[in-house]
Amino acid sequence: MNFLLKYIFLGALLFEASVSCLAQGGLLNRFSGGMGGSQGGSARSDSIAFEHRDDSKNAFTITYKYLDSVRVLRPDTAINDYYKYFSIPVTQQYLGNNGSAGYSLIFSPYAKAGWDAGFHAYDVYKFTIEGTKFYTTNKPFTQLGYQLASGKEQLIQILHTQNPRPNINFGFDYRLVNAPGFFVTQNTNHGSLRFFGKYQAPKKRYGANFIFLSNSIKASENGGIQSDSFLNIPIYSRRFTIPVKLGGAALTDPNPFVTAVNTGNIYKNATLFLRQYYDFGIKDSAIINDSTTEYLFYSKLRLQHTFSFNTHSYQFRDINPDTALYIQWYDTAFSPSKDFILTDKWKIISNDFSIIQFPDSKNQGQYLLAGLRLENISGRFNDSSTKNFYNIVLRGEYRNKSKNKLWDILATGELYSAGFNSGDYNAYISLSRYLNKKWGNVSLLFNNINRSPSFIYNTQSAFNFKNSASYNKENILVLRATADNPFISLSATNYFITNYLYFKNYYETEQYDKVVNLLQLSAAKKIRLGRRWNWYADVTLQQQANTDAPVRVPLLFTRNRLAFEGLFFKNLNLSTGIEMRYYTPYKGYDYSPVMGQFVLQDSFTIRNRPDIHLFMHFRIKSFTGYLRTENINTASLNNGFGFTHNNFAAPFYVYPGLLIRFGIQWNFVN
């Protein structure tokens, strides 16, 4: 993957240089062509004729859409939120190192019907089909991002997209997360690559979308430090010397160029996605000038086929296992002379056939869809056993985004009518209404999901240790109301979950026989304190009806930014200030490294200081830079001044002390 990164960087730079040279050459040719020499036939050979500038031709425009969305969006250029550039969301509780396992402090269950392997602790680092952006741009666009942090942590991001013709767009994304970590056996190395493209025939009957993506997750697991008391012992002020529970034999200095995982998880997946459609409808055309005619087409009926091929590999490995620890944690004995390796591998082939009808041919935001999907799934497990099964899925959709853009109605449903996940379904309805500039947008959402247990709960999975129970389907009901306007953003969400499945005691599985009832109330507000001073406040309250429910969330989560902002010296866009993240004490999840799962525990309460960071973000034209001093809250006078009062992510898992982050993002338009 590192070699691939070098080639991508070199190719992008060579591409930029070549296009720039061509552009400069064209400009020189136009300038010399304007000279009134003898070859030009001008009446005044000593005069210079200047070409009138057409601002519309020189202007750069770029928009994008997600795969199944009708909304046309523009890239967000605001610089006040660092987490647009970072690989981990601000609401994520993770195990202390960029790239490590995590879960959201704002509760959100996995809510997809059908087959699921069950490994989601690293989902935030992966490229997905749903997150793919399809661009439309009048000039080639490249975005390069690089971040360097304490502990030799690196984050590299590259995006390139272009329209060689108005009806063709292609591009690629690349992201590398590399972090040796501050504790032994904590190194992570994640690489994600995505190619995307779209095509529409000149006469606009045929179209296609293409995606290829690959994710490689490599994360060493140390099981946490051996004792919390080590954090207060002066000889362990250098955290890399603290003994850990797994992989402790690898007591070497952190090295960003060593990406091997001797003890930890290696997850890989690749997806090939191709969607094609053909439209029937009304032909039309518009004459632009004497030599140019634009073909118009108003679709009435669309035939659509979507093909996808997915591979997934989930592996835990320990080449120097501590047999006593595995007996204690997992009640599993094995030969100490052998590597401890667990593997689940999957292949999924999906074919979806859909018919889409547009009642109003001039409003493509209103349509009816009926579809049939066939899934063929094959699994291979540690003992070389295999499992083959299929799913037949019926699905329908109605969408109506009104011409006046005031109403947006979406209703979707899918039913697994036959196969391994027979009886699963997903019903979704949302209603949105734009009121006016003052009151903004209000929306209501209903979502009901009936889903089979993830396959990690199945006895055939290599990651299922001595759990022979047969579990019922989970049922998730989500009710949500939101209001978004210039004054404030508000939302209220209620989750009702029946037959909730979870892990406990590192490997044991359990199903809750009552209803999980959880209410969330959220608000976000920008408060202007002065001409240059702004306060950004985000707060979420979460409350469960049942105190014995196996869901662990803090009652209050809040993020606040006090920023000095403005435009200076015509080109300097600046946002600098202080940022604070805080959540109330709660019995956070423990982590099972072999399973890659966060597990229920009741013996340890996470009581952290607020996370406090200083930041300075700026943009000068197409160049963005950010400098951050993080975790100032870890300052301590114990055993002399230092940043050693670490916050906890989970029992025996610790966040680092003071961190310095520096990063840049540079946009190139050719």
N, C-alpha and C positions, 0 to 999 in steps of 0.2 A: 504493500500500500504506500510505503514511503517513496519507492521508485515511481509509482504512478503519480504521486503528488508532485515530484520534481518535473516530470514530463508535462503535467497540466500547467504548472507555473511557467515553464519555459515556452510551451505552446501559446499560452495566453499573452506573454510578453512579446513574443515574436509576431503574433497576430496583431497586437496593438501597434507595434512599430511599423509593420508593413502597411497597415491601413492608413496610419498617419502620414507615411511617406507618399502613398498614393494620393491622399487628400491634398497634401502640399503641392505635389506635382500638378494636379488638376487646377489648383488655384493659380500656379505660375503660368500654366498654359492659357487660362482665361485672361490673365493680366496681359501677357504678351500679345494675345489675339486682339486686345483692345488698342494696341499701339497703331497710330495712323501712318505707317511706313508706306513705301512705294508699292509693296505687295498688297497692302490693304485697299488701294484705290481710293484713299481719302483725299478730299480737296485740300486739307491742311495736314501735311505729313508730320508736322512738329507738334501736333496736339495729342493729348491722351484722353481716350474715351473710357469713362468709368461705368461699370455695370451697376444698375440700380439694385440695391439689396432687397431681397424678398425675405422678410422676417419669418414668414410662415414656413419657408423651406428650411431655414436654419434652426427653427425651434425644435427642441427635443421633447418627444412625448412617449410615455411608456405606461401601459395599463396591464392588468392581469385579471384572470378569472380562475376559480377553482373548478375542478372537473365537472361536478354536477350542480353548479351554481349559475344563476343568471345575473348576478351582481358583477359589475365592472368596477374594479378597485384600482387605486393608485398607490405606489409604494409610500410607506410612512417615512418622512424625512425628519421627524422630531428627534431631538437629541437628549431629552430630559429623562428617558427611561433606559437605563443601561441593559436591562434584561432582554431588550430586543437584539442585543449583540451577543449575549451570553448563552451558553448551552443548557443552562438549568433555569427553570421558571422560578420567580421569586417566592411562590407558594410551596416550593418543593422542600421536603425534609429528606436530606440525603446523608450518606454515611461519612461526610467530612472531606471527600476528595472529588474534584471535578471528574465526572465519569462514573462515580460509584452509584450503587443502587439507591432508590428513593421512592417516596410516595407523596401525594399531595396532602398538605395540611387542610386544604379545603376539600372535604369529602366528595368524591365522585366515583361511584362503583363502575366496574367494567360492565358495560351495558350493550353488548352485541350478541345477537342470537346466532346459533349455529356452532360450528366447530371452533375450538380455541385450545391451544396447547397449554396455556395457563401461566406463562412467564411474562411478567409485565414490570418488573422492578427497574428495567433499563429502557422503557418505552420512550422517554423524553429525548433520548439521544438518537433515535432512529428517524430516517426519512420514511415517509409513508405515501401511499397513493392519494389519500384524502388531503394531505398537505401540499401536494404538487401544484405549483402555479404555472398557468399557461399564459405567456406574455404576448403582447402586441406592441411593437416598438418601431419607430421610423428610422432609428439608427442603431447599429450594434452597441450593446451595453455590457460592460464588464464591471464587476464589483469584487474587490480583493479585501479581505479582512485578516488581520493578524493580531493575536493577543499573547502577551508574555506576563507571567505572574510568579510570585515567590514560589520556591520549591520546584523551579524549572518546569512549571506548568505551561503548556502551549495550546492555543486554539487557533486553527486556520480555517478560513471559509472563503470559497470562491464561487461566484455566479457569473455565467456568461449567457446571453441570449441575443438573438438577432432575427430579423425578417429579411432574408435575401430577396423575397418578393412579398407583396402585400398579403398574399394568401398562404404563405409558408412561414412558420416560426419554429426554431429549434434552440436548444441550449443545454446547459448542464449545471449541476450543483455539486460541490464537494465540501466536506467538512471533516476535519481531523481534531479529535480531542485526545491530548496526550498529557498525563499528569502522574509523575512518580509518587506523589503523596508525601505526607509528613510522618507516616508510621510505616513500620515494616510490612511488606507484602500488601501494599495498598495501590500499586501502580495500575493505571488504566490506559488503554489505547484503543480508541474507537474511530473507525473510518467509515464514512457514508458517502456514496456516490450515486448520482441520479442524472440520467439523460431524459430529456422530454422534447416533444415536438407535436405540432399540429399542422394539418393541411386541409385546405378547402379548395375544391376544383374551381377553375375560373368561372364556370357558369353556376356554381354554388349548389349543385345537387348532391355531390359526394363530399364527405369529410372524414377525417381520421384524427385520432389522438394516440400518441405513443409515449410510453414510459418504461424505462428500465431503471431499477434501483437495486442497490446492494448495501447491506449494513453488516459490519463486522464489529462485534462487541467483545472486548477482551478486558476482564476485570479480575485482578487478584483479590483474594479474600483472606483476611487475617483473623476473623472471628472476634475482633475487638481486643483491647488491651487486657492483660491478665488481671490487673487490679487498678481500681480508681486511685488508690493511695500513691501510685507511682507519679501521678501528675503533680504532687506537692513535694517531691524529693528533688533537691537541687541537682543531683547527678543525672537526672532524667529531664533537665530543662531542654536538652536537644531531643525532641520527641522521637526521633528515629531510633533511639537507644532503648525505648520502653519495650519490654517483652510482650509479645502478642500470643494469641491462642493457636493460630494456624500459620503454617509457613515460617515459623520462627527461625528455622535454620538458615534462611536467606538474609543474614545480617550484613548487608552491604550498603554502601551509600546509594541514594536514589539516582538513577541514571535515565534520562528521557529517551536514550537510544536503545535501551533494553526493554523490549516490549513482550518478552515471553511471559506466559502465565504458567507457573509451576503449581500453584495452589489457587484455584479460582474458577470462574465461569467464562466460557467462550460460547457466545451466541452468534449465529450467522443466519442471514436470510437474504434471498434474492427474489425479485419479482419482475416478470415480463408482462406488460399490459398493453393491449391493443384494442381500441374501440373504432369501429367503422360504421358509417351510416349513409343511407341514400334517401333523398327526399323527393316527394311528388308534390307538385303545387302549381303556382302561377308564375310564368316567366314575365320579365319586364326588363327594361334597360333605360339608362339615362345617358344622354350625349354630353360629355364633358367639354370637348372641343372638336375641331375638324378631324383629328386623328385618334381620338380616345373615346371609347364607349364603355361605360361601366354596366356590367350585367347585374340585374337585380332578380331575386328569386324569393317568392313568398311561399314557404312550406305549408302544406296542408296535412301531409302524412309522412312519417319517417319510419324506415325500417333500420333497426340498429342491432349490431352484434358486438359483444364484448368478450374478448378472450384474455385469460390471465393464467400464468404458470408461476407457482410459488414454491420455493424450497425453504425449509426451516431446519436448523440444527441447534440443539441445546445440549451443552456438555459441561459437566463439572469434573475437574481433575485435581488430584493431589499426588505428586510423584514421591513425596516423602511423608506418608500419612502417620499421624499419631493414633495408634489403634485404641489406646485407652480413652482418648477424647471422643472417638467415633462410637465407642461402646456407651459412654456416658451420655452423649447428646442424641444419638440415633439408634441406640440399642442394636448395633450392627457390628459383628466381628468379621475380620477378613485377614488374609495372610499379610503380615507387615512387609514381606519381600516383594509384593506386587503393588503397582500403581493403583490408586483408587479412582476409577473412571465411570461416570454415568453418562449415557447418551440417549436422547430421543431425536429422531430425524423424521421429517415429514415432507411429502410432495402433494401439492393440491393443483388440479387442473379444473378450471371453471370456464363454462361457456354460457353466456347469457344472451337470449334473444328477446328483443323488445319491439313493440309497435307503439309509436307516439303520434297522437293526433292533436293538431293545433286548431281549435275552434275559430280563432281570429288569426288569419294568416299574417296580419301585420303586427301581431303582438306575440313574439316568440316566448315571452314570459308566461304565457297561458297555454297549458297543454295537459293532456291525459295520457298516461303510460300504462301499458299492460305487458308483463314480461314473464319469462320462464328461464330459470337457471339450473344447470346441471353441474354438480360438483363431484369430482372423483378424487378421493383422498387415500393416500398410502402412508403408513407409519412403520418405522423400523426401530427396534428398541435394543437395550443393552444385551439381552440374551439371544440376539439375532432373530427373535420372533418378529413377525410382521402382522399388520392389520390393514385390510382394504375395505373401504366402505364408500357409500355415495350419499348424496343429498339431492332431492328435487325440491326446488324453491319456486313458489308462485309469488309474484310481486306486482304491486300497482302503485301509481303515484298521480296526484293531481296538484298542479301548481298554477297560481294566478297572481302574477305581479301586474297590477293594473297599469294602463297606459299613463295615467296621471301620477304614477309612482306613490300613491297614497296608501294603497292596500297591498299586502303581500300574504297570500294564503298558501300553505303547503301541507298536504296530507299524503303520507306514504304508509305502505304496509307490505310486509313479506311474511309468508307462511311456509314453513318446512313441512311439505305435505307427505313426504316419504323419505326413508333413509335413516342414517344413524342418528340424526338430530330431529327426527320426526316429532312434530308437536311444538317445536320452537316457533316463536313469532315475534314480530316487532311492529307496533302500531304507533305512528307519530303524527301529531297535528300541531301546527303553529299558525297563529293569526297575529299579524302585525299591522299597525295603523300609524302613519305619519300625520301628526296633528298640524303643527306649524313650527316656525323657527323657535318660538318661545318654549313650547311644550314638548317639542321633539317627537320621539317615537315611543309607542307603547306596544307591548306584545304579550301574548299568552301562549303557553306550551303545555302539551300533554304527550307523554311518552310511556308506553307500556311494553316491557320486554319480558318474554318467557324464554329462558335459555337453559340448555343442558349444562351440567357441571363441566368445567374445563377438564381436559384430558389428564392433567397431572393428578386428579382425584381418582382416575381409573387404575385398577390393579395392574394393568399391563404396562403402565408407564414405568421406566427405570427409576423415576424419582418418587415413586409411591412405596413407602416403607411400611409394610405390615398394616395397611389400612384396607380392610376387606369390605367395608360397608358400602351399600348401594344408596346413592343419594337422589333425592327428588330434584326436579327442576327449580332453579331460582326464578322468582318473579319480581321484577323491579317496576315500580310505578313512580314517575317523575311528574310533578306539577310545578310550573314556574311562571312567574309574572315579572316583567321588567319594564322600567321607564328610563329612557335615556334622553337628556336634554342638556342645553348649555349650562344650566344651573347645577344639576346633580344627576348622577346615575344610581338607580336603585334596582334591586332584584330580591325576590323572595322565592325560595325553592323548598319543596317538601318531598322527601324520599320515603317511600314505603317499600320495604324489601321483605319478601317471604322466602323461607328456606335459605337464608344467607349462609354461604359456605366460607370456612376460614381454616387457617392453620394454628396450631398451638403446640407447645413443648417441642419445638424445632421440626418435627416431622408428622405429628398426629393431625388428622383432619377431623372436622366437626361441622355439623349443620345446626343452625339456630332454629328452634321449633316455634318461636314467636315472631311477631312482625317487628322489624327494625323501622322505627319511625323517627326520622331526623329532619329538623327544620333549619334552614339557612337563611339569614338576612344579611344583605350586603349593600354597601353604599360607597361611592367614590365621588370625590369633590375636589375641584381646584379652587383654592381660596386666594384671592389677590390681596396681599398684605401691604403693598406699596407699588410704586412705579416699576420697580425691578424685582421685587420680592414676591414669590409665589409659594404657597403651601399646598402640596398634593397629599390628600388623605384618602386612604382605603381602609375599610374596616368590614369584617365579617363576623357574625355571631352564629354559633352552631349549638343546637340543643337537641338531645335525644329524649324521647318519651320513656324509654325503658333503661334504667340504670345498669341492668345486667347485660345489655346488648353487646355483642362482640365487635363493636366499632369504637375506635379510639380517635378522638379529635379534640383539639383545644376549644374551650368555650369561646374565646375571643382571639382573632387574628387581625393584626393591623400593620400597615406599612405607611410611613409618613416621610415625605421629602420636603425639606425647606431649601429653596433654591433661589439664588440670585441669577436672573436671566435677562437677556436682551441682545440686541444687534449693535455691535461696536465697530468703528472704523469701516463702515459700509459692508464689510465682508465677514467679520468675525461674529458668528452666532455662538453665544456662550450660555452654559447652564452649570453652575457650581454651587455646592452647598453640602448639606448633611442629610443622611438617610438613616432611618431607623425601622427595624422589623421586630415585632414582638408578638408572642402568643402566650396565653396563660398556661400554668402547669397542667400536665395531663399524663396519664400512663401510656406513653408512646410505645409503639410496637418494638419488639425485639426482632433480630434478623437471623434467619437460618441460611448460612452461606451455601450449603449443599443444595438446598431446594431453590435458592434464589427467591425466597418468599419472606415477607414481613409477617411475624407471628404474634399472636396475642400473649401478653404477659401482665401480671398484676403486682409485681414486687418492686418495681422501680418507677418513680415519678420524675419526669423531666421538668426541672425548674431552671430555666435558663435566664441569664441576663438578656436585655434587649440587644439585638445585633445592631451595631452602630458603625457607619461607614462615612468617610469624607469622599467627595467626588468632584471632578472637574471635567465636563464634557464640552467639546467645542467643534464647530464646523466652519471651515473656510472654503467656500465654493463647494467643490466636490470631495474635499478631504475632511474626514471626521476623525477626531482623536478623543481618547478618554483615559483619564488617570484616576485611580481609586486607591484609597487607603482603607482597608476593610478590617473588621473585627477589633476596633479600638476598645470595645467593651471587655476584651480579655486582659486589659492592663491590671497588674497586681503588684503589691508591695511585699508579698510573702517571699522571704529569701532574697530580698533585694528587688529593685524594680524590673519588671519584665511583662511580657504579654503571655502569661501562663495560666490565666483563669479561664480555661477552655469551657465552651458550651458543649452539651451532649446532644447527639443525634438519636441515640438509642442506648440501651444498657451496654456499657463498655465501648461504645463507639463515640469518638470525640471529634469535634470540629477543630480546625487549626487555630493558632494564635494570629498575630498580626500578618496581614497579607497586603502586598502591593501589586496592583494590576495596572498594566499599561497596554493600550491597544489602539489600532488604527483601522479605518475603513476608507478605501479610496474608490471612487466611481470614475470610470472611463467611458466617454461617449465618443464614438468615431464618426 
